[in-house]
Every structure is written in structure tokens, then in C-alpha cells.
Amino acid sequence: MFGSKKIKIDKDLLAKIERYAKIAGYSSPEEFVNHALEKELAKLEGADTEEEIKKRLRGLGYIS
């Protein structure tokens, strides 16, 4: 990657990420998070419009 941005993650969530990344055999928590985000983004990429994306995010409980 050509650069990096820092994202703040709640410490309880980070502990879960670290635990499950290790259990699932990922080489690092970063690899686990990247994979999880890629999967979620792939689901949204099929949406045709911004409104459809918002509808999907509401359905997942990410926005209200």
C-alpha cells in the first residue's frame, strides 16, 4: 500500500478483532480487518445508486 491512515477503534472491539484474527489464522489483526472490510465493500459495490447503498447500510444497521 502507498500510504496509511489511522482509524480509531474502540478497545473492546479491538480485543475481539485480535482474538478472532488469531483463532481464524490471520497473520495479523490488520489482515483480518482488511478482509472483513473488503467483504462488506464487495456487497455494496453491486448497488447502482447512492440511495440503494444507503438502504443496504440501513438494513445492516450501520446507519439510521
N, CA, C and O atoms as a Tinker XYZ file with bonds, in Angstrom:
   256  protein
     1  N      0.841000   -1.175000    0.000000    73     2
     2  CA     0.000000    0.000000    0.000000    64     1     3
     3  C      0.886000    1.238000    0.000000    63     2     4     5
     4  O      1.976000    1.211000    0.571000    81     3
     5  N      0.447000    2.307000   -0.620000    73     3     6
     6  CA     1.261000    3.502000   -0.775000    64     5     7
     7  C      1.176000    4.471000    0.384000    63     6     8     9
     8  O      1.898000    5.468000    0.393000    81     7
     9  N      0.359000    4.230000    1.322000    73     7    10
    10  CA     0.214000    5.123000    2.462000    64     9    11
    11  C     -0.718000    4.485000    3.456000    63    10    12    13
    12  O     -1.290000    3.423000    3.210000    81    11
    13  N     -0.862000    5.138000    4.569000    73    11    14
    14  CA    -1.795000    4.577000    5.532000    64    13    15
    15  C     -2.494000    5.690000    6.276000    63    14    16    17
    16  O     -1.962000    6.788000    6.443000    81    15
    17  N     -3.670000    5.389000    6.708000    73    15    18
    18  CA    -4.463000    6.285000    7.530000    64    17    19
    19  C     -4.712000    5.549000    8.827000    63    18    20    21
    20  O     -4.792000    4.321000    8.847000    81    19
    21  N     -4.831000    6.284000    9.891000    73    19    22
    22  CA    -5.133000    5.668000   11.169000    64    21    23
    23  C     -6.622000    5.789000   11.429000    63    22    24    25
    24  O     -7.228000    6.832000   11.185000    81    23
    25  N     -7.196000    4.719000   11.922000    73    23    26
    26  CA    -8.606000    4.683000   12.265000    64    25    27
    27  C     -8.714000    4.302000   13.723000    63    26    28    29
    28  O     -8.085000    3.341000   14.166000    81    27
    29  N     -9.507000    5.047000   14.472000    73    27    30
    30  CA    -9.692000    4.738000   15.883000    64    29    31
    31  C    -10.715000    3.621000   16.023000    63    30    32    33
    32  O    -11.777000    3.653000   15.400000    81    31
    33  N    -10.385000    2.640000   16.843000    73    31    34
    34  CA   -11.263000    1.509000   17.105000    64    33    35
    35  C    -11.407000    1.374000   18.610000    63    34    36    37
    36  O    -10.426000    1.419000   19.352000    81    35
    37  N    -12.640000    1.208000   19.043000    73    35    38
    38  CA   -12.932000    1.005000   20.457000    64    37    39
    39  C    -12.080000   -0.146000   20.997000    63    38    40    41
    40  O    -11.879000   -1.147000   20.309000    81    39
    41  N    -11.580000   -0.005000   22.225000    73    39    42
    42  CA   -10.651000   -1.011000   22.759000    64    41    43
    43  C    -11.302000   -2.379000   22.922000    63    42    44    45
    44  O    -10.631000   -3.398000   22.755000    81    43
    45  N    -12.604000   -2.426000   23.246000    73    43    46
    46  CA   -13.278000   -3.726000   23.355000    64    45    47
    47  C    -13.394000   -4.401000   21.992000    63    46    48    49
    48  O    -13.213000   -5.613000   21.873000    81    47
    49  N    -13.698000   -3.607000   20.965000    73    47    50
    50  CA   -13.771000   -4.148000   19.609000    64    49    51
    51  C    -12.400000   -4.613000   19.150000    63    50    52    53
    52  O    -12.284000   -5.663000   18.519000    81    51
    53  N    -11.364000   -3.850000   19.458000    73    51    54
    54  CA   -10.008000   -4.236000   19.081000    64    53    55
    55  C     -9.619000   -5.561000   19.729000    63    54    56    57
    56  O     -8.974000   -6.396000   19.095000    81    55
    57  N    -10.001000   -5.755000   20.969000    73    55    58
    58  CA    -9.703000   -7.016000   21.655000    64    57    59
    59  C    -10.381000   -8.184000   20.941000    63    58    60    61
    60  O     -9.792000   -9.255000   20.802000    81    59
    61  N    -11.623000   -7.977000   20.488000    73    59    62
    62  CA   -12.327000   -9.031000   19.738000    64    61    63
    63  C    -11.635000   -9.303000   18.410000    63    62    64    65
    64  O    -11.459000  -10.455000   18.014000    81    63
    65  N    -11.244000   -8.232000   17.728000    73    63    66
    66  CA   -10.555000   -8.382000   16.445000    64    65    67
    67  C     -9.281000   -9.194000   16.622000    63    66    68    69
    68  O     -9.011000  -10.117000   15.854000    81    67
    69  N     -8.509000   -8.848000   17.630000    73    67    70
    70  CA    -7.255000   -9.561000   17.876000    64    69    71
    71  C     -7.517000  -11.032000   18.188000    63    70    72    73
    72  O     -6.815000  -11.912000   17.689000    81    71
    73  N     -8.518000  -11.292000   19.005000    73    71    74
    74  CA    -8.843000  -12.676000   19.383000    64    73    75
    75  C     -9.275000  -13.499000   18.164000    63    74    76    77
    76  O     -8.740000  -14.580000   17.914000    81    75
    77  N    -10.247000  -12.976000   17.412000    73    75    78
    78  CA   -10.767000  -13.734000   16.278000    64    77    79
    79  C     -9.779000  -13.829000   15.119000    63    78    80    81
    80  O     -9.782000  -14.815000   14.382000    81    79
    81  N     -8.947000  -12.827000   14.956000    73    79    82
    82  CA    -7.924000  -12.903000   13.915000    64    81    83
    83  C     -6.974000  -14.063000   14.202000    63    82    84    85
    84  O     -6.587000  -14.807000   13.300000    81    83
    85  N     -6.612000  -14.199000   15.459000    73    83    86
    86  CA    -5.709000  -15.287000   15.847000    64    85    87
    87  C     -6.389000  -16.647000   15.668000    63    86    88    89
    88  O     -5.793000  -17.575000   15.121000    81    87
    89  N     -7.632000  -16.760000   16.128000    73    87    90
    90  CA    -8.379000  -18.018000   16.009000    64    89    91
    91  C     -8.544000  -18.422000   14.547000    63    90    92    93
    92  O     -8.407000  -19.594000   14.199000    81    91
    93  N     -8.840000  -17.434000   13.693000    73    91    94
    94  CA    -9.095000  -17.713000   12.277000    64    93    95
    95  C     -7.818000  -17.917000   11.467000    63    94    96    97
    96  O     -7.882000  -18.274000   10.291000    81    95
    97  N     -6.666000  -17.694000   12.081000    73    95    98
    98  CA    -5.414000  -17.948000   11.394000    64    97    99
    99  C     -4.886000  -16.802000   10.549000    63    98   100   101
   100  O     -4.014000  -17.008000    9.705000    81    99
   101  N     -5.400000  -15.596000   10.763000    73    99   102
   102  CA    -4.865000  -14.446000   10.037000    64   101   103
   103  C     -3.478000  -14.116000   10.581000    63   102   104   105
   104  O     -3.182000  -14.378000   11.747000    81   103
   105  N     -2.646000  -13.549000    9.742000    73   103   106
   106  CA    -1.286000  -13.238000   10.168000    64   105   107
   107  C     -1.236000  -12.038000   11.107000    63   106   108   109
   108  O     -0.261000  -11.853000   11.836000    81   107
   109  N     -2.294000  -11.219000   11.088000    73   107   110
   110  CA    -2.338000  -10.040000   11.953000    64   109   111
   111  C     -3.776000   -9.550000   12.055000    63   110   112   113
   112  O     -4.614000   -9.895000   11.222000    81   111
   113  N     -4.062000   -8.745000   13.078000    73   111   114
   114  CA    -5.390000   -8.136000   13.154000    64   113   115
   115  C     -5.677000   -7.244000   11.930000    63   114   116   117
   116  O     -6.819000   -7.152000   11.482000    81   115
   117  N     -4.650000   -6.599000   11.403000    73   115   118
   118  CA    -4.822000   -5.751000   10.228000    64   117   119
   119  C     -5.306000   -6.560000    9.034000    63   118   120   121
   120  O     -6.179000   -6.112000    8.290000    81   119
   121  N     -4.743000   -7.749000    8.849000    73   119   122
   122  CA    -5.168000   -8.603000    7.742000    64   121   123
   123  C     -6.629000   -8.995000    7.909000    63   122   124   125
   124  O     -7.387000   -9.000000    6.940000    81   123
   125  N     -7.024000   -9.321000    9.129000    73   123   126
   126  CA    -8.408000   -9.683000    9.424000    64   125   127
   127  C     -9.351000   -8.521000    9.097000    63   126   128   129
   128  O    -10.368000   -8.711000    8.431000    81   127
   129  N     -9.009000   -7.326000    9.567000    73   127   130
   130  CA    -9.851000   -6.149000    9.333000    64   129   131
   131  C     -9.937000   -5.850000    7.842000    63   130   132   133
   132  O    -11.023000   -5.569000    7.334000    81   131
   133  N     -8.814000   -5.904000    7.132000    73   131   134
   134  CA    -8.826000   -5.665000    5.687000    64   133   135
   135  C     -9.751000   -6.641000    4.978000    63   134   136   137
   136  O    -10.526000   -6.246000    4.107000    81   135
   137  N     -9.673000   -7.900000    5.344000    73   135   138
   138  CA   -10.514000   -8.920000    4.715000    64   137   139
   139  C    -11.990000   -8.659000    5.008000    63   138   140   141
   140  O    -12.824000   -8.741000    4.107000    81   139
   141  N    -12.314000   -8.346000    6.256000    73   139   142
   142  CA   -13.702000   -8.078000    6.636000    64   141   143
   143  C    -14.255000   -6.862000    5.882000    63   142   144   145
   144  O    -15.385000   -6.884000    5.395000    81   143
   145  N    -13.449000   -5.810000    5.795000    73   143   146
   146  CA   -13.887000   -4.611000    5.077000    64   145   147
   147  C    -14.044000   -4.868000    3.580000    63   146   148   149
   148  O    -14.984000   -4.364000    2.966000    81   147
   149  N    -13.147000   -5.634000    2.992000    73   147   150
   150  CA   -13.257000   -5.964000    1.571000    64   149   151
   151  C    -14.545000   -6.722000    1.291000    63   150   152   153
   152  O    -15.204000   -6.473000    0.282000    81   151
   153  N    -14.912000   -7.648000    2.178000    73   151   154
   154  CA   -16.154000   -8.409000    2.011000    64   153   155
   155  C    -17.367000   -7.498000    2.085000    63   154   156   157
   156  O    -18.283000   -7.628000    1.273000    81   155
   157  N    -17.390000   -6.581000    3.041000    73   155   158
   158  CA   -18.529000   -5.673000    3.180000    64   157   159
   159  C    -18.618000   -4.720000    1.993000    63   158   160   161
   160  O    -19.711000   -4.453000    1.494000    81   159
   161  N    -17.485000   -4.210000    1.539000    73   159   162
   162  CA   -17.481000   -3.307000    0.392000    64   161   163
   163  C    -17.933000   -4.023000   -0.875000    63   162   164   165
   164  O    -18.616000   -3.425000   -1.707000    81   163
   165  N    -17.572000   -5.271000   -1.035000    73   163   166
   166  CA   -17.988000   -6.039000   -2.206000    64   165   167
   167  C    -19.513000   -6.148000   -2.253000    63   166   168   169
   168  O    -20.107000   -6.118000   -3.330000    81   167
   169  N    -20.138000   -6.275000   -1.091000    73   167   170
   170  CA   -21.602000   -6.341000   -1.044000    64   169   171
   171  C    -22.222000   -5.033000   -1.520000    63   170   172   173
   172  O    -23.264000   -5.039000   -2.176000    81   171
   173  N    -21.585000   -3.914000   -1.191000    73   171   174
   174  CA   -22.118000   -2.608000   -1.565000    64   173   175
   175  C    -21.806000   -2.227000   -3.004000    63   174   176   177
   176  O    -22.538000   -1.440000   -3.605000    81   175
   177  N    -20.744000   -2.764000   -3.561000    73   175   178
   178  CA   -20.332000   -2.383000   -4.906000    64   177   179
   179  C    -21.346000   -2.755000   -5.967000    63   178   180   181
   180  O    -21.346000   -2.171000   -7.050000    81   179
   181  N    -22.209000   -3.714000   -5.681000    73   179   182
   182  CA   -23.235000   -4.101000   -6.640000    64   181   183
   183  C    -24.389000   -3.122000   -6.698000    63   182   184   185
   184  O    -25.237000   -3.223000   -7.585000    81   183
   185  N    -24.441000   -2.184000   -5.782000    73   183   186
   186  CA   -25.531000   -1.205000   -5.741000    64   185   187
   187  C    -25.363000   -0.197000   -6.877000    63   186   188   189
   188  O    -24.249000    0.217000   -7.196000    81   187
   189  N    -26.480000    0.186000   -7.475000    73   187   190
   190  CA   -26.426000    1.098000   -8.608000    64   189   191
   191  C    -26.465000    2.570000   -8.209000    63   190   192   193
   192  O    -25.877000    3.412000   -8.887000    81   191
   193  N    -27.149000    2.882000   -7.118000    73   191   194
   194  CA   -27.320000    4.276000   -6.748000    64   193   195
   195  C    -26.928000    4.514000   -5.294000    63   194   196   197
   196  O    -26.815000    3.578000   -4.501000    81   195
   197  N    -26.724000    5.775000   -4.966000    73   195   198
   198  CA   -26.409000    6.142000   -3.588000    64   197   199
   199  C    -27.552000    5.761000   -2.661000    63   198   200   201
   200  O    -27.318000    5.322000   -1.535000    81   199
   201  N    -28.787000    5.925000   -3.125000    73   199   202
   202  CA   -29.949000    5.583000   -2.300000    64   201   203
   203  C    -29.997000    4.081000   -2.016000    63   202   204   205
   204  O    -30.362000    3.668000   -0.916000    81   203
   205  N    -29.635000    3.279000   -2.993000    73   203   206
   206  CA   -29.602000    1.827000   -2.795000    64   205   207
   207  C    -28.527000    1.447000   -1.779000    63   206   208   209
   208  O    -28.731000    0.550000   -0.962000    81   207
   209  N    -27.399000    2.120000   -1.831000    73   207   210
   210  CA   -26.328000    1.873000   -0.860000    64   209   211
   211  C    -26.811000    2.236000    0.540000    63   210   212   213
   212  O    -26.591000    1.479000    1.486000    81   211
   213  N    -27.474000    3.399000    0.682000    73   211   214
   214  CA   -27.994000    3.807000    1.983000    64   213   215
   215  C    -29.011000    2.800000    2.503000    63   214   216   217
   216  O    -29.021000    2.479000    3.691000    81   215
   217  N    -29.862000    2.302000    1.616000    73   215   218
   218  CA   -30.872000    1.311000    2.010000    64   217   219
   219  C    -30.195000    0.053000    2.549000    63   218   220   221
   220  O    -30.631000   -0.499000    3.560000    81   219
   221  N    -29.146000   -0.398000    1.891000    73   219   222
   222  CA   -28.421000   -1.593000    2.345000    64   221   223
   223  C    -27.730000   -1.345000    3.688000    63   222   224   225
   224  O    -27.740000   -2.210000    4.564000    81   223
   225  N    -27.133000   -0.166000    3.844000    73   223   226
   226  CA   -26.484000    0.157000    5.106000    64   225   227
   227  C    -27.492000    0.252000    6.250000    63   226   228   229
   228  O    -27.195000   -0.165000    7.370000    81   227
   229  N    -28.680000    0.794000    5.982000    73   227   230
   230  CA   -29.738000    0.828000    6.998000    64   229   231
   231  C    -30.145000   -0.594000    7.368000    63   230   232   233
   232  O    -30.338000   -0.908000    8.543000    81   231
   233  N    -30.272000   -1.436000    6.372000    73   231   234
   234  CA   -30.647000   -2.842000    6.614000    64   233   235
   235  C    -29.626000   -3.578000    7.462000    63   234   236   237
   236  O    -29.977000   -4.480000    8.223000    81   235
   237  N    -28.377000   -3.199000    7.335000    73   235   238
   238  CA   -27.315000   -3.815000    8.135000    64   237   239
   239  C    -27.182000   -3.169000    9.510000    63   238   240   241
   240  O    -26.448000   -3.663000   10.366000    81   239
   241  N    -27.900000   -2.053000    9.719000    73   239   242
   242  CA   -27.860000   -1.369000   10.999000    64   241   243
   243  C    -26.712000   -0.394000   11.160000    63   242   244   245
   244  O    -26.438000    0.060000   12.271000    81   243
   245  N    -26.032000   -0.062000   10.062000    73   243   246
   246  CA   -24.898000    0.861000   10.146000    64   245   247
   247  C    -25.331000    2.312000   10.206000    63   246   248   249
   248  O    -24.652000    3.141000   10.812000    81   247
   249  N    -26.472000    2.628000    9.572000    73   247   250
   250  CA   -26.996000    3.980000    9.641000    64   249   251
   251  C    -28.491000    3.897000    9.944000    63   250   252   253
   252  O    -29.132000    2.866000    9.739000    81   251
   253  N    -29.029000    5.020000   10.441000    73   251   254
   254  CA   -30.466000    5.017000   10.758000    64   253   255
   255  C    -31.208000    6.021000    9.922000    63   254   256
   256  O    -32.425000    6.156000   10.054000    81   255
